[in-house]
Amino acid sequence: MSAAPARETPTRAATGPAAFPRLFSPVSLGPLGLDSRLVMAAMETNLAAADGGVTPELLAYYRERARGGAAMVTVEFTCVERREGLGSTPQLSLDSPHLIPGHARLAEAIRATGARACLQLHHAGRQTSPRLLGGRQPVAPSVVESWMFRTPPRALAAAEIERLVEAFARSAGWAVAAGYEAIELHGAHGYLLGQFLSPFTNRRDDAWGGDEARRLAFPTAVIRAVKARVGQAVPVIYRLSAEEFVEGGLTIAETERLAPALVAAGADALHVSTGVAERLDTNVDPISAPEGWRLPLARRIRAAVPVPVIGVGVIRKPELAEAALAAGDCDLVALGRALLADPDWPAKARAGQAAAIRPCTSCNWCIDRLARKLPVGCAENPRVGREQDPPLPRVGAGRRALVVGGGPGGLAAALLLEGCGFETTLAEARPRLGGGLVASATPPGKDKLFWYLDYLERRLAASTVRVMSGTRADRALLGTLDPAFLVLATGARTRAFPVEGAERSQVAQAYDLLMDPAALEALPAAGPVVVYGGGETGCETAELLAGRGLDVTLVTRSPARRMARAAEFVYRRRLVEAIRGNPRIAVRDECHLVSIGQGQVVLRDGAGREESLPALRVFLAQGRDAGSELEAAARELGLRHVVIGDAASIRRIGEAVNEAYLAVRELAAGEAPPALAC
């Protein structure tokens, strides 16, 4: 059997007039020429070895992104001093000569594709914990505890600061010896370089802190030392937070004044980001963050310095990148998570195929995995972290496959099975494809998820998959089609809620409301309404209803501090703040819904007191249950099958899509002939 064709190596030459001429025009970072203005931003992966070394998984990850056409690939934050500077584990490092050979292989893998190789150097400062440092106390300019790590650091002595300047320079020298062509210093997001620059974290009164000039001392000393070590032929990029969004922190007005000093010290370019750990939502963007929201800050820094400025942050589409360059917001555009979702983003944009780009939706599934100390992954692209997987073999020729359920997992499975050569049918009970993805995308600020659904539908329309929408699969359909492989991606079922009055016409499921545009349009013009359930769906429904002008009472059995507790943690912060700050939403926590009457509900609090509240409509958000009613039929018919997504367990889009990939890969591996041992 023949294997599916491998992903073609994208060309770096335009095949015709560039669809985005500014984006694909050349630019220089100091002495280093780039063939376009698209660079890959540094992102943590958790793919390094325990000692900070380069692994085969890390090599494959960066090789795939370099092949996709970025002009320069910036390798993730690399620790210059593991004893007190680790910010994560496993974190890539370059604080010992024994790590140079691994970095040489990594730099060569990037350069072999035609991309430039850049290494980002990092020291965590206060943004770490004794658990990562072998019990040692974190260090910082001043004793200012990190909101995230809850460990007071100790203030660095002057001699220690001088040794850290040398640590950055030493690692930079080793990086160039390994073959990197540029160095980026991570002075953003509240790490050590930024801690010295910021009045929020640098409260010293000596040569290393005090007024602006002394707060600049450490960052500029590091820039000068690195520049002296690597030479004038290697550009040094400084990444900074233009605005920290905390009281007493850096503001854009101050950063405009400080930026020229960084350039005077030797920075060949500035990479403009935002935020510190206390405002994680300003450097790890939640799904609700507007596209390109940092670009006005980059524009102000660009006006203040004579070197190129790199813009970054929720730049998901080439149209926006081109517009940012045209408007003078920045000189280059950095893509981060967009290159997780689609490593070929640059090549597709260069070829004028923007509609073929698999979109990043800012769902933060990747961030959630990193927070749980798992290797990086992507909800939309299941190959992330698995770049060593070979192409799926075409094992399905002449055989049928059936996928039941048109949610994200089912759609992904159908496309994968078709790619394996199966004659694939997709059956969806609803008239509209999308499944739970629709409910997830409907609440305020989450419309980016519709991008992914649109992408899947475009892929489906261009495929040979037979789509049977509005068709509820049953045992008879399974028997008639008799597929060689069956994927049950039927989603979850509404949880029964036994309460007096639940059958009344003014009562509906919150999930059904989010799934049905007609139900949204049929909402009453005024409240009051009650939402019963303080999980993610209940909170989102309350915000949606309040946004339509309805007065909402959100009733939750748990304490208010546990609202939406299963939501992705960056998004949860925004959601809970939105609930608490909305004058149309009243939260009644630690209460049970006792009954539903005509125009009212009865609640009972923890002390047993009952209270009647007016309610023209009641929306129940009491969760959903996993399980596929078709699994028993599949077993009886002897069909090879797998259950994925919410039908297996209630989770997120990423689990459904990744389970689809793993299921099809396992099927293909079992069907493919063994390799010849010769």
C-alpha positions as CSV (number, residue, x, y, z in Angstrom):
1,M,0.0,0.0,0.0
2,S,1.3,3.5,-0.8
3,A,1.7,6.1,1.9
4,A,-0.1,9.4,1.8
5,P,2.2,12.1,0.3
6,A,4.4,13.8,2.9
7,R,3.8,17.5,3.5
8,E,5.6,19.4,0.8
9,T,8.4,21.6,1.8
10,P,7.2,25.2,1.2
11,T,9.1,27.2,-1.3
12,R,10.6,30.6,-0.3
13,A,10.1,32.0,-3.8
14,A,6.7,33.6,-4.6
15,T,4.9,31.7,-7.4
16,G,3.5,34.9,-8.8
17,P,2.7,38.4,-7.6
18,A,2.7,38.3,-3.8
19,A,-0.8,38.5,-2.3
20,F,0.8,40.4,0.6
21,P,3.7,42.5,-0.9
22,R,4.8,44.2,2.3
23,L,4.7,41.0,4.4
24,F,7.0,39.3,1.9
25,S,9.4,42.1,1.2
26,P,13.0,41.8,2.6
27,V,14.2,43.5,5.7
28,S,17.3,43.6,7.8
29,L,17.9,43.2,11.5
30,G,21.1,45.0,11.9
31,P,23.5,43.1,9.7
32,L,21.2,40.1,9.2
33,G,19.0,40.0,6.1
34,L,15.6,38.3,6.1
35,D,13.6,37.4,3.1
36,S,10.3,38.4,4.6
37,R,8.9,40.3,7.6
38,L,7.4,37.2,9.2
39,V,9.2,35.7,12.2
40,M,8.3,33.0,14.6
41,A,7.9,34.2,18.2
42,A,9.6,32.2,21.0
43,M,7.1,29.9,22.8
44,E,7.6,27.4,25.6
45,T,7.1,23.8,24.5
46,N,8.0,21.4,27.5
47,L,9.8,19.3,24.9
48,A,13.3,19.8,26.2
49,A,15.2,17.2,28.2
50,A,15.3,17.2,32.0
51,D,18.7,18.8,32.0
52,G,17.6,21.5,29.5
53,G,19.1,19.8,26.5
54,V,17.6,19.5,23.0
55,T,15.5,16.3,22.3
56,P,14.5,14.7,19.0
57,E,11.0,15.9,19.7
58,L,12.2,19.5,20.0
59,L,14.2,19.2,16.8
60,A,11.2,17.9,14.8
61,Y,8.9,20.6,16.2
62,Y,11.2,23.4,15.1
63,R,12.1,21.8,11.8
64,E,8.4,21.7,10.9
65,R,7.9,25.4,11.7
66,A,11.0,26.5,9.9
67,R,9.9,24.5,6.8
68,G,6.7,26.5,6.8
69,G,8.3,29.6,5.5
70,A,9.0,32.0,8.5
71,A,12.0,34.2,7.7
72,M,13.4,33.7,11.2
73,V,12.6,31.1,13.8
74,T,13.1,32.2,17.4
75,V,13.8,29.3,19.7
76,E,11.9,29.3,23.0
77,F,13.1,30.9,26.2
78,T,16.4,29.4,27.1
79,C,17.8,29.6,30.6
80,V,21.2,31.2,31.1
81,E,21.6,30.0,34.7
82,R,19.6,27.0,35.9
83,R,20.6,27.2,39.5
84,E,18.4,30.2,40.2
85,G,16.9,31.2,36.8
86,L,14.7,28.3,35.7
87,G,11.1,29.5,35.0
88,S,9.7,26.1,34.1
89,T,10.5,22.4,33.8
90,P,11.7,21.0,31.5
91,Q,13.1,24.3,30.2
92,L,15.6,24.5,27.4
93,S,18.9,25.8,28.7
94,L,22.3,26.9,27.5
95,D,24.3,27.4,30.8
96,S,26.8,24.6,30.2
97,P,29.2,23.7,27.3
98,H,27.7,20.1,27.3
99,L,24.5,21.6,25.9
100,I,26.2,23.2,22.8
101,P,26.1,20.2,20.5
102,G,22.3,19.8,20.9
103,H,21.8,23.5,20.1
104,A,24.1,23.1,17.1
105,R,21.8,20.4,15.8
106,L,18.8,22.6,16.4
107,A,20.3,25.7,14.8
108,E,21.3,23.6,11.8
109,A,17.8,22.0,11.4
110,I,16.3,25.5,11.2
111,R,19.0,27.0,8.9
112,A,18.7,24.0,6.5
113,T,15.2,25.1,5.5
114,G,16.4,28.6,4.6
115,A,15.1,30.2,7.8
116,R,17.3,32.2,10.1
117,A,17.9,30.7,13.5
118,C,17.5,32.9,16.6
119,L,17.8,31.9,20.3
120,Q,15.9,33.7,23.1
121,L,17.9,34.0,26.4
122,H,16.0,34.1,29.7
123,H,16.3,34.3,33.4
124,A,13.1,33.9,35.5
125,G,14.0,36.2,38.4
126,R,11.1,36.2,40.9
127,Q,8.8,34.4,38.5
128,T,9.7,30.9,39.7
129,S,9.5,28.8,42.8
130,P,11.8,26.8,45.1
131,R,10.2,23.7,43.7
132,L,11.9,24.4,40.4
133,L,15.2,25.6,42.0
134,G,16.0,22.6,44.2
135,G,14.6,24.4,47.3
136,R,16.5,27.6,46.7
137,Q,14.8,31.0,47.0
138,P,14.1,32.9,43.8
139,V,16.1,36.0,43.2
140,A,15.0,39.5,42.0
141,P,16.0,43.1,42.1
142,S,13.8,43.6,45.2
143,V,11.7,41.6,47.5
144,V,8.4,41.7,45.6
145,E,6.5,38.5,45.7
146,S,5.1,37.1,42.4
147,W,1.3,36.7,42.3
148,M,1.7,33.5,40.4
149,F,4.3,31.7,42.5
150,R,3.6,33.1,45.9
151,T,7.2,33.0,47.1
152,P,9.0,36.1,48.3
153,P,12.3,36.4,46.4
154,R,15.6,37.6,47.9
155,A,17.2,40.8,46.6
156,L,20.3,40.2,44.5
157,A,23.6,41.6,45.7
158,A,25.6,43.8,43.4
159,A,28.2,41.1,42.8
160,E,25.5,38.6,41.9
161,I,24.1,41.1,39.4
162,E,27.4,41.4,37.7
163,R,27.7,37.6,37.5
164,L,24.3,37.5,35.8
165,V,25.4,40.0,33.2
166,E,28.3,37.6,32.4
167,A,25.8,34.6,32.4
168,F,23.8,36.2,29.6
169,A,27.0,37.1,27.6
170,R,28.4,33.6,28.1
171,S,25.2,31.9,26.9
172,A,25.0,34.2,23.9
173,G,28.6,33.4,22.9
174,W,27.8,29.6,23.1
175,A,24.6,30.2,21.1
176,V,26.6,31.8,18.2
177,A,29.2,29.0,18.4
178,A,26.3,26.6,18.0
179,G,25.2,28.3,14.8
180,Y,22.4,30.7,15.9
181,E,22.4,33.9,13.7
182,A,20.6,36.2,16.1
183,I,20.0,36.6,19.9
184,E,16.8,37.7,21.6
185,L,16.9,38.9,25.2
186,H,13.6,38.2,27.0
187,G,13.0,41.4,28.8
188,A,9.2,41.1,28.6
189,H,6.4,39.5,30.7
190,G,8.0,40.2,34.1
191,Y,11.1,38.1,33.9
192,L,14.5,39.2,35.4
193,L,15.5,41.8,32.7
194,G,12.0,43.3,32.9
195,Q,12.0,43.2,36.6
196,F,15.0,45.5,36.7
197,L,13.4,47.9,34.2
198,S,10.1,48.1,36.0
199,P,9.3,50.4,39.0
200,F,6.8,47.7,40.1
201,T,9.5,45.2,40.8
202,N,12.7,47.3,41.1
203,R,12.5,49.2,44.3
204,R,16.3,49.5,44.9
205,D,18.2,52.7,45.6
206,D,21.7,51.9,44.3
207,A,23.5,51.6,41.0
208,W,21.0,49.0,39.9
209,G,17.8,50.7,40.7
210,G,16.0,53.9,41.7
211,D,15.4,56.4,38.9
212,E,14.9,55.5,35.3
213,A,18.6,55.7,34.5
214,R,19.5,53.3,37.2
215,R,16.6,50.9,36.4
216,L,18.1,50.7,32.9
217,A,21.5,49.7,34.3
218,F,21.0,45.9,34.2
219,P,19.2,45.6,30.9
220,T,21.7,47.9,29.1
221,A,24.7,46.1,30.8
222,V,23.4,42.8,29.5
223,I,22.9,44.2,26.0
224,R,26.4,45.6,25.9
225,A,28.0,42.5,27.2
226,V,26.1,40.2,24.8
227,K,26.9,42.5,21.9
228,A,30.6,42.5,22.9
229,R,30.6,38.7,23.1
230,V,28.8,37.9,19.8
231,G,30.2,40.7,17.7
232,Q,28.7,43.2,15.3
233,A,27.7,40.5,12.8
234,V,25.0,39.0,15.0
235,P,21.9,41.1,15.8
236,V,20.7,41.4,19.3
237,I,16.9,41.8,19.7
238,Y,15.4,43.0,23.0
239,R,11.9,41.9,23.8
240,L,10.1,44.2,26.2
241,S,6.7,44.8,27.8
242,A,5.6,48.3,26.6
243,E,2.8,48.4,29.2
244,E,2.6,46.1,32.2
245,F,-1.0,46.9,33.2
246,V,-0.3,46.9,36.9
247,E,-0.4,49.8,39.4
248,G,3.1,51.1,39.7
249,G,4.3,49.2,36.6
250,L,5.7,50.3,33.3
251,T,3.4,52.4,31.2
252,I,3.7,53.1,27.5
253,A,4.7,56.7,28.2
254,E,7.6,55.6,30.3
255,T,8.6,52.8,27.9
256,E,8.8,55.4,25.1
257,R,11.4,57.2,27.1
258,L,13.4,54.1,28.0
259,A,13.4,52.4,24.6
260,P,16.1,54.7,23.1
261,A,18.5,53.7,25.8
262,L,18.1,50.0,25.0
263,V,19.0,50.8,21.4
264,A,21.9,53.0,22.4
265,A,23.3,50.1,24.4
266,G,23.3,48.0,21.2
267,A,19.9,46.5,20.6
268,D,19.4,46.0,16.8
269,A,15.6,45.6,17.1
270,L,12.9,45.8,19.7
271,H,10.1,43.2,20.0
272,V,7.1,44.8,21.7
273,S,4.9,42.8,23.9
274,T,3.0,43.5,27.2
275,G,2.2,42.3,30.7
276,V,3.6,40.6,33.7
277,A,2.5,37.5,35.7
278,E,0.1,39.6,37.7
279,R,-1.7,40.4,34.5
280,L,-1.2,37.1,32.7
281,D,-4.2,37.9,30.4
282,T,-2.1,40.7,28.8
283,N,0.7,38.4,27.7
284,V,-1.2,35.1,27.3
285,D,-4.2,36.4,25.4
286,P,-7.6,34.9,26.3
287,I,-9.9,34.0,23.4
288,S,-11.7,37.3,23.9
289,A,-8.6,39.4,23.2
290,P,-9.2,41.6,20.0
291,E,-7.0,40.8,17.0
292,G,-3.8,42.9,17.0
293,W,-4.6,44.8,20.1
294,R,-0.9,45.4,21.0
295,L,-0.1,47.0,17.6
296,P,-0.9,50.6,18.7
297,L,1.8,50.2,21.5
298,A,4.3,48.9,18.9
299,R,3.6,51.9,16.8
300,R,4.5,54.3,19.6
301,I,7.7,52.4,20.4
302,R,8.6,52.5,16.6
303,A,8.2,56.2,16.6
304,A,10.7,56.5,19.5
305,V,13.6,54.4,18.1
306,P,15.6,54.2,14.9
307,V,15.7,50.4,14.7
308,P,13.2,47.9,13.4
309,V,10.3,47.0,15.7
310,I,8.6,43.6,15.8
311,G,4.8,43.6,16.5
312,V,3.2,40.6,18.1
313,G,-0.1,39.5,19.7
314,V,-3.3,37.9,18.3
315,I,-2.1,38.4,14.7
316,R,-3.9,35.5,13.2
317,K,-4.6,36.5,9.6
318,P,-2.2,37.7,6.9
319,E,-4.6,40.5,6.0
320,L,-4.0,42.0,9.5
321,A,-0.2,41.5,9.3
322,E,-0.1,43.3,5.9
323,A,-2.3,46.1,7.3
324,A,0.0,46.5,10.3
325,L,3.0,47.0,8.1
326,A,1.2,49.3,5.8
327,A,0.0,51.5,8.7
328,G,3.5,51.8,10.2
329,D,2.6,49.9,13.3
330,C,5.8,47.7,13.1
331,D,8.5,46.7,10.7
332,L,8.2,42.9,11.2
333,V,5.4,40.7,12.5
334,A,5.9,37.8,14.9
335,L,3.6,34.8,14.9
336,G,3.3,32.6,17.9
337,R,0.4,30.3,18.4
338,A,-0.7,30.9,14.8
339,L,2.3,28.7,13.9
340,L,1.2,26.0,16.2
341,A,-2.1,25.8,14.5
342,D,-0.6,25.9,11.0
343,P,3.2,25.8,10.5
344,D,2.6,26.5,6.9
345,W,0.9,29.9,7.6
346,P,3.7,31.9,5.9
347,A,3.9,29.6,2.8
348,K,0.2,29.7,2.3
349,A,0.0,33.4,2.7
350,R,2.9,33.9,0.3
351,A,1.0,31.7,-2.2
352,G,-2.2,33.7,-1.8
353,Q,-4.0,30.8,0.0
354,A,-5.0,32.6,3.2
355,A,-8.3,30.6,3.3
356,A,-6.3,27.4,3.5
357,I,-4.6,28.5,6.8
358,R,-5.8,26.4,9.8
359,P,-6.6,29.2,12.2
360,C,-5.5,29.7,15.8
361,T,-8.6,30.5,17.9
362,S,-6.7,31.6,21.0
363,C,-8.5,28.8,22.9
364,N,-5.4,28.3,25.1
365,W,-5.5,24.5,25.0
366,C,-1.7,24.8,24.4
367,I,-1.3,27.0,27.4
368,D,-3.4,24.7,29.6
369,R,-1.2,21.7,28.7
370,L,2.0,23.6,29.5
371,A,0.5,24.7,32.9
372,R,-0.1,21.0,33.6
373,K,3.5,20.2,32.7
374,L,2.5,18.3,29.6
375,P,4.2,18.7,26.2
376,V,2.9,21.4,24.0
377,G,-0.2,20.6,21.9
378,C,-2.8,22.3,19.8
379,A,-6.6,21.9,19.8
380,E,-6.8,22.5,16.1
381,N,-3.5,20.8,15.0
382,P,-3.0,17.4,16.6
383,R,0.5,17.0,15.1
384,V,1.9,19.6,17.5
385,G,4.4,17.9,19.8
386,R,4.1,14.8,17.5
387,E,6.0,16.1,14.5
388,Q,8.0,12.8,14.3
389,D,4.9,10.9,13.4
390,P,5.1,9.7,9.8
391,P,2.3,10.6,7.3
392,L,-0.8,8.5,7.6
393,P,-0.7,5.5,5.2
394,R,-3.5,5.0,2.7
395,V,-4.9,1.8,4.2
396,G,-8.6,2.4,3.5
397,A,-8.8,2.0,-0.3
398,G,-12.0,0.1,-1.3
399,R,-13.4,0.2,2.3
400,R,-16.0,2.3,4.0
401,A,-15.7,4.4,7.2
402,L,-18.5,6.0,9.1
403,V,-18.3,8.9,11.5
404,V,-21.4,9.7,13.6
405,G,-21.3,13.2,14.9
406,G,-20.4,16.5,13.1
407,G,-18.7,18.2,16.0
408,P,-15.0,19.1,15.9
409,G,-13.8,15.6,16.7
410,G,-16.1,14.0,14.1
411,L,-15.2,16.5,11.4
412,A,-11.5,15.9,12.1
413,A,-11.9,12.2,12.1
414,A,-13.8,12.2,8.8
415,L,-11.1,14.3,7.0
416,L,-8.4,12.0,8.5
417,L,-10.1,8.9,7.4
418,E,-10.6,10.3,3.9
419,G,-6.9,11.1,3.8
420,C,-6.2,7.4,4.6
421,G,-8.2,6.4,1.5
422,F,-11.5,5.3,3.1
423,E,-14.8,6.0,1.4
424,T,-16.0,8.1,4.3
425,T,-19.6,9.0,5.4
426,L,-20.3,11.6,8.1
427,A,-23.8,11.5,9.7
428,E,-25.0,14.4,11.9
429,A,-28.3,14.5,13.5
430,R,-28.6,18.3,13.4
431,P,-29.1,20.2,10.2
432,R,-26.0,22.2,11.0
433,L,-22.5,20.9,11.4
434,G,-20.3,21.9,14.3
435,G,-21.8,20.1,17.3
436,G,-20.5,21.5,20.6
437,L,-18.2,23.8,18.8
438,V,-21.2,26.0,18.1
439,A,-22.2,26.2,21.8
440,S,-18.6,27.0,22.7
441,A,-18.3,29.8,20.0
442,T,-21.6,31.5,20.7
443,P,-20.9,33.2,24.1
444,P,-19.5,36.8,24.1
445,G,-15.8,37.0,23.1
446,K,-15.5,33.5,21.7
447,D,-16.4,34.0,18.1
448,K,-12.9,33.0,17.0
449,L,-14.0,29.4,17.5
450,F,-16.2,29.9,14.4
451,W,-13.0,30.4,12.4
452,Y,-12.1,26.8,13.0
453,L,-15.6,25.6,12.1
454,D,-15.4,27.6,8.9
455,Y,-12.0,26.1,8.1
456,L,-13.3,22.5,8.7
457,E,-16.3,23.1,6.5
458,R,-14.1,24.4,3.7
459,R,-11.9,21.3,4.0
460,L,-15.0,19.1,4.0
461,A,-16.5,20.8,0.9
462,A,-13.2,20.2,-0.9
463,S,-13.1,16.5,0.1
464,T,-14.9,13.4,-1.0
465,V,-16.6,12.9,2.4
466,R,-20.3,12.2,2.0
467,V,-22.1,14.4,4.5
468,M,-25.5,13.3,5.8
469,S,-26.7,16.2,7.9
470,G,-30.1,16.0,9.6
471,T,-29.7,12.3,9.8
472,R,-29.9,10.6,13.2
473,A,-27.8,7.4,12.9
474,D,-29.3,4.3,14.3
475,R,-28.6,0.5,14.4
476,A,-30.2,0.2,10.9
477,L,-27.8,2.7,9.4
478,L,-24.8,1.0,10.9
479,G,-25.9,-2.3,9.5
480,T,-26.6,-0.9,6.1
481,L,-23.3,0.9,5.7
482,D,-21.4,-1.9,7.5
483,P,-18.2,0.3,7.8
484,A,-14.8,-1.2,8.2
485,F,-14.2,1.5,10.9
486,L,-16.7,3.5,12.9
487,V,-16.1,6.6,14.9
488,L,-18.7,7.6,17.4
489,A,-18.4,11.3,18.1
490,T,-22.0,11.8,19.1
491,G,-21.3,14.4,21.8
492,A,-22.9,14.4,25.3
493,R,-26.5,14.1,26.4
494,T,-28.5,16.6,28.5
495,R,-28.5,15.7,32.1
496,A,-31.9,15.1,33.6
497,F,-32.8,17.6,36.3
498,P,-35.6,16.4,38.6
499,V,-37.2,19.6,40.0
500,E,-40.8,20.6,40.2
501,G,-41.8,22.7,37.2
502,A,-38.9,21.7,35.0
503,E,-41.4,20.7,32.3
504,R,-42.8,24.2,32.0
505,S,-42.6,26.1,28.7
506,Q,-40.5,28.9,30.1
507,V,-37.7,26.4,31.1
508,A,-34.9,25.5,28.6
509,Q,-31.4,24.1,28.7
510,A,-28.7,26.7,28.5
511,Y,-26.7,24.5,26.1
512,D,-29.7,24.3,23.7
513,L,-29.9,28.1,23.8
514,L,-26.2,28.4,22.8
515,M,-26.7,25.8,20.1
516,D,-29.7,27.4,18.4
517,P,-29.6,30.8,16.7
518,A,-33.4,30.8,16.5
519,A,-33.7,30.3,20.2
520,L,-31.4,33.3,20.7
521,E,-33.6,35.5,18.5
522,A,-36.7,34.3,20.4
523,L,-35.5,35.6,23.7
524,P,-37.8,38.0,25.6
525,A,-37.2,41.7,25.3
526,A,-36.9,42.1,29.0
527,G,-36.2,39.9,32.1
528,P,-35.9,38.9,34.7
529,V,-34.4,35.5,33.9
530,V,-32.7,32.9,36.0
531,V,-29.7,30.8,35.1
532,Y,-29.2,27.8,37.3
533,G,-25.7,26.6,37.3
534,G,-22.4,28.4,38.0
535,G,-20.2,26.3,35.7
536,E,-18.6,27.7,32.5
537,T,-21.8,27.2,30.5
538,G,-24.0,28.8,33.1
539,C,-21.7,31.8,33.5
540,E,-21.4,32.3,29.7
541,T,-25.2,32.1,29.3
542,A,-25.6,34.7,32.0
543,E,-23.2,37.0,30.3
544,L,-24.9,36.4,26.9
545,L,-28.3,37.2,28.3
546,A,-27.2,40.3,30.1
547,G,-25.5,41.5,27.0
548,R,-28.9,41.4,25.3
549,G,-30.3,43.7,27.9
550,L,-31.9,41.1,30.3
551,D,-31.6,41.2,34.0
552,V,-30.2,37.9,35.1
553,T,-29.9,36.1,38.4
554,L,-27.1,33.5,38.3
555,V,-27.8,30.8,40.9
556,T,-25.0,28.4,41.8
557,R,-24.9,25.7,44.4
558,S,-21.2,26.3,45.0
559,P,-19.5,29.4,46.6
560,A,-19.1,32.2,44.1
561,R,-15.3,31.8,44.2
562,R,-15.7,28.5,42.4
563,M,-17.7,29.8,39.4
564,A,-16.6,28.4,36.1
565,R,-13.9,26.5,37.9
566,A,-13.4,24.0,35.0
567,A,-12.8,26.8,32.4
568,E,-9.4,27.4,30.9
569,F,-7.6,29.5,33.6
570,V,-6.8,32.6,31.6
571,Y,-10.3,32.8,30.1
572,R,-11.9,32.0,33.4
573,R,-10.4,35.2,35.0
574,R,-12.0,37.3,32.3
575,L,-15.3,35.5,32.5
576,V,-15.6,35.7,36.3
577,E,-14.6,39.4,36.2
578,A,-17.3,40.0,33.6
579,I,-19.9,38.3,35.7
580,R,-19.0,40.2,38.9
581,G,-18.7,43.6,37.1
582,N,-22.0,43.4,35.1
583,P,-24.8,45.4,36.8
584,R,-27.4,43.3,35.1
585,I,-26.1,40.1,36.7
586,A,-26.9,39.2,40.3
587,V,-25.1,36.1,41.7
588,R,-26.8,34.0,44.3
589,D,-24.3,31.4,45.5
590,E,-24.7,28.4,47.7
591,C,-28.4,28.1,46.8
592,H,-30.5,25.3,45.4
593,L,-33.4,25.6,43.0
594,V,-36.4,24.0,44.7
595,S,-39.1,24.6,42.2
596,I,-40.2,26.5,39.1
597,G,-43.6,28.2,39.0
598,Q,-45.4,30.5,36.7
599,G,-43.2,33.6,36.5
600,Q,-41.1,32.7,39.5
601,V,-38.6,30.2,41.1
602,V,-38.1,29.2,44.7
603,L,-34.5,29.0,46.0
604,R,-33.2,27.4,49.2
605,D,-30.0,28.6,50.8
606,G,-27.5,26.7,52.9
607,A,-29.4,27.6,56.1
608,G,-32.6,26.1,54.7
609,R,-34.3,29.4,54.1
610,E,-36.5,29.6,51.0
611,E,-37.1,32.6,48.8
612,S,-39.2,33.3,45.8
613,L,-37.6,35.2,42.8
614,P,-39.4,36.5,39.7
615,A,-38.3,34.7,36.5
616,L,-40.0,34.9,33.1
617,R,-37.5,32.4,31.7
618,V,-35.3,29.8,33.4
619,F,-32.2,28.3,31.8
620,L,-30.7,25.1,33.3
621,A,-27.0,24.6,33.2
622,Q,-26.5,21.5,35.2
623,G,-24.0,19.8,33.0
624,R,-24.1,17.1,30.4
625,D,-23.4,13.4,30.5
626,A,-21.0,11.4,28.3
627,G,-22.0,8.2,26.5
628,S,-23.0,7.1,23.1
629,E,-26.3,5.2,22.6
630,L,-24.9,3.6,19.5
631,E,-21.9,1.9,21.2
632,A,-24.0,-1.2,22.2
633,A,-25.3,-1.5,18.6
634,A,-21.7,-1.3,17.3
635,R,-20.7,-4.1,19.6
636,E,-23.6,-6.3,18.6
637,L,-22.8,-5.8,14.9
638,G,-19.2,-6.6,15.5
639,L,-18.0,-3.3,14.1
640,R,-14.5,-2.0,14.8
641,H,-15.2,1.3,16.5
642,V,-13.9,4.0,18.8
643,V,-15.7,6.6,21.0
644,I,-14.2,10.1,21.1
645,G,-14.8,13.6,22.4
646,D,-17.7,14.3,24.8
647,A,-19.3,11.0,24.0
648,A,-16.3,9.5,25.8
649,S,-15.8,12.1,28.5
650,I,-16.9,15.8,28.9
651,R,-13.8,17.9,28.0
652,R,-12.7,20.5,25.5
653,I,-12.4,20.8,21.7
654,G,-8.7,19.9,21.9
655,E,-9.3,16.5,23.4
656,A,-11.9,15.6,20.7
657,V,-9.7,16.6,17.8
658,N,-6.6,14.9,19.3
659,E,-8.5,11.8,20.1
660,A,-9.7,11.7,16.4
661,Y,-6.1,11.9,15.3
662,L,-4.8,9.2,17.7
663,A,-7.7,6.9,16.8
664,V,-7.1,7.1,13.1
665,R,-3.4,6.8,13.5
666,E,-3.8,3.7,15.6
667,L,-6.1,2.2,13.0
668,A,-3.6,3.1,10.2
669,A,-0.7,1.6,12.1
670,G,-2.5,-1.6,12.7
671,E,-3.5,-1.9,9.0
672,A,-0.2,-0.8,7.3
673,P,2.2,-3.5,6.2
674,P,5.4,-3.9,8.2
675,A,8.5,-2.2,6.9
676,L,10.9,-4.5,5.1
677,A,13.9,-5.4,7.2
678,C,16.5,-5.1,4.5
